[in-house]
Amino acid sequence: MKPVLTPTVLTYVKVVLLVAPVPAIVGFVIVLAERRFMGFMQVRLGPNRVGPKGTLQGPGATSSKLVTKEDITPAQAREGGALPGAGPRRHPGADGPRA
């Protein structure tokens, strides 16, 4: 039986462990910077209540909010959207010939 941890598998594991966190960290920094900037524009302090300088407010509060949200669609809602032309496409002869 061949060993599972071949050099190729170890290389793939290293790449995933080193590369995967980068988008998460970049996203976190961008969201935090955006919130700080928006707070500055709105003449308020921005996220600064949870953790050091608000660093836990971004991932903690936002993640819990997104996880607990429900996707609710009213029973009478149209499928196409809010725009008049956004519904299902119909061509002129779809109903048959005109009488």
C-alpha positions in Angstrom: 0.0 0.0 0.0 1.3 3.4 -1.0 1.8 6.0 1.8 -0.9 8.7 1.8 1.5 11.6 2.6 3.5 11.7 -0.6 5.6 14.8 -1.4 2.9 15.9 -3.8 0.1 15.7 -1.3 2.2 17.5 1.3 2.9 20.3 -1.2 -0.8 20.6 -2.0 -1.6 20.8 1.8 1.1 23.5 2.3 -0.2 25.6 -0.6 -3.8 25.4 0.7 -2.8 26.2 4.3 -0.7 29.2 3.1 -2.9 30.5 0.3 -6.5 30.0 1.7 -6.2 32.5 4.6 -5.0 35.3 2.4 -8.4 36.2 0.8 -10.1 36.0 4.2 -7.5 38.4 5.8 -7.7 40.8 2.8 -11.5 40.8 3.0 -11.5 41.4 6.7 -9.0 44.4 6.3 -11.0 45.9 3.5 -14.3 45.6 5.4 -12.8 47.1 8.5 -11.2 50.0 6.5 -14.5 50.7 4.8 -16.3 50.8 8.1 -13.8 53.1 9.6 -13.9 55.4 6.5 -17.7 55.5 6.4 -17.7 56.3 10.1 -15.3 59.2 9.4 -17.5 60.4 6.5 -20.6 60.3 8.7 -18.8 62.1 11.6 -19.1 59.2 13.9 -16.5 56.9 15.5 -17.1 53.8 13.4 -16.7 50.3 14.6 -14.9 50.6 18.0 -17.1 48.8 20.6 -16.1 45.1 20.3 -12.5 44.1 20.6 -9.4 46.2 20.2 -10.3 49.1 17.8 -13.4 47.3 16.7 -11.6 44.3 15.1 -14.0 41.8 16.5 -17.1 43.7 15.5 -16.5 43.1 11.8 -16.3 39.3 11.7 -18.3 38.6 14.8 -21.3 40.8 14.5 -21.5 40.6 10.7 -21.1 36.8 10.6 -23.7 36.2 13.3 -26.1 38.6 11.5 -25.6 36.9 8.1 -26.0 33.4 9.7 -29.3 34.3 11.5 -30.9 36.0 8.5 -33.9 34.3 6.8 -34.5 34.3 3.1 -38.2 35.1 3.1 -40.1 35.6 -0.2 -43.8 36.7 0.0 -46.3 34.3 -1.5 -47.6 36.9 -3.9 -44.1 38.1 -5.1 -43.3 38.0 -8.8 -40.4 35.8 -9.8 -38.9 38.3 -12.3 -38.0 41.1 -10.0 -39.2 44.7 -9.5 -38.7 46.0 -13.0 -41.6 45.8 -15.5 -39.5 44.1 -18.2 -37.7 41.7 -15.8 -40.2 38.9 -15.9 -40.0 35.8 -18.1 -39.4 36.5 -21.8 -42.3 35.9 -24.2 -42.2 36.1 -27.9 -45.1 37.4 -29.9 -46.4 34.0 -31.1 -46.4 32.4 -27.7 -50.2 32.4 -27.4 -50.9 31.0 -30.8 -52.2 32.7 -33.9 -54.5 35.7 -33.5 -58.1 35.3 -34.5 
